[in-house]
Amino acid sequence: MSLNAKALALSGGIVWGLSIFGTTLLSVTTGLGRAMMEVYGSIHPGYSITYAGAFVGLAYSFVCASVGLFVFAKLYNYFESKFK
């Protein structure tokens, strides 16, 4: 069974992007998850725990997850075909 790389990349990017977006908004309004989001901000330049930062985090996390999952699916399909 091979993986559809585009579908996995898109769906994973959406889920991860919305997760970071929601966690950032939660941190802005209540302070919950602030330590985790500060670590996230140290990795991604331009990200901050603000309303605008939620959109920056959404974009970063969508792109990072999409690229990572696309590469994962391609590697999986490659090795799956080699070891049949």
Secondary structure as UniProt FT lines:
FT   HELIX           5..30
FT   TURN            32..33
FT   HELIX           34..43
FT   TURN            45..46
FT   HELIX           51..82
//
